[in-house]
Amino acid sequence: MVESSSETPTQRVTVYLGLGANLSDPRRQVEQALLQLQTLPGSEVTAVSSLYRTLPVGPADQPDFINAVARIDTQLEPLVLLTALQQIERQHGRIRNGQRWGPRTLDLDILLIGEQVLALPQLCVPHPQMHCRAFVLGPLAEIAPPGLEIPGQGRLDDLLAAVADEAGTMVRLRADDSGRSYFSASARFGASEFDVSENHYHDELACAQAAWRAHRLPDLL
C-alpha cells in the first residue's frame, strides 16, 4: 500500500526578471545569463523579450547597455531566488562595490513576483525604480499580459507612455542571416508606436534560440 504524502506541492509563481550588462561583450553576457536561468531548480523560463541597446542611467561616461526581460515560473522563495541570481552575477564577474548605476558585467533584477509586495532589507518587489525605466518597461510590455497592473505603481501601458522620450532612444538588437549582430535604426520605438500586435521583426538570440523555442519564445516586433 502506497501512503499518500501530506505535504502540499509548492505552487509556482510568475516572476519577471530584468537583465542588463555593459561590460565584457554585454550581449553575450545577457544571452548566457538567459541560458543559465533555465537551470534554476523548480523553475521554467516561459518568455524572453527582445534585446535592446540602451543609454546608461547614472554616470554618462560608460558604455551603452544591453537590456532584456525574462518571465519565469518558479517554486523558489523570493530570497532563495535572489541568492541564485546573485550567484549567476558573480559567475559573470559582477563585483558589488556600492556604486549605484555604474558599469557592470551583469545585472539581474527581480521586477515582479506575481502580485506580491515585499519590503525586505535585501529585496523590494515590485522593483522600486521599474516604473520610471523605459529599458525595463519596454521589454516587459513585449511579454506581459495586456493591462498588467504593477502593484503600487500603476498600469504598465500608462507607465510606458510616461517614459516615451527615453523609450525613443532604445534600439532593438537584431542579427542578420549570417548571425552578425547589428542595431537597426528602424527598430527604434516610442511608447505610442509600441504595438506588439504588428509582427514586423523576429528576434534572434544567437546561441539561445533553440533553447527558447521549447518555452514558447514569442514572435516579437
Stockholm file with secondary structure:
# STOCKHOLM 1.0

chainA/1-221         MVESSSETPTQRVTVYLGLGANLSDPRRQVEQALLQLQTLPGSEVTAVSSLYRTLPVGPADQPDFINAVARIDTQLEPLVLLTALQQIERQHGRIRNGQRWGPRTLDLDILLIGEQVLALPQLCVPHPQMHCRAFVLGPLAEIAPPGLEIPGQGRLDDLLAAVADEAGTMVRLRADDSGRSYFSASARFGASEFDVSENHYHDELACAQAAWRAHRLPDLL
#=GR chainA/1-221 SS CCCCCCSCCCCCEEEEEEEEECSSSHHHHHHHHHHHHTTSTTEEEEEECCEEEECCSSCSSSCCEEEEEEEEEECSCHHHHHHHHHHHHHHTTCCCCSCTTCCCSCEEEEEEETTCCEECSSCEESCTTGGGCHHHHHHHHHHSCTTCEETTTEEHHHHHHHTHHHHTTCEEEEECTTCCEEECGGGCCCGGGCCTTSCCCCCCCGGGHHHHHTTTCCCCC
#=GC SS_cons         CCCCCCSCCCCCEEEEEEEEECSSSHHHHHHHHHHHHTTSTTEEEEEECCEEEECCSSCSSSCCEEEEEEEEEECSCHHHHHHHHHHHHHHTTCCCCSCTTCCCSCEEEEEEETTCCEECSSCEESCTTGGGCHHHHHHHHHHSCTTCEETTTEEHHHHHHHTHHHHTTCEEEEECTTCCEEECGGGCCCGGGCCTTSCCCCCCCGGGHHHHHTTTCCCCC
//
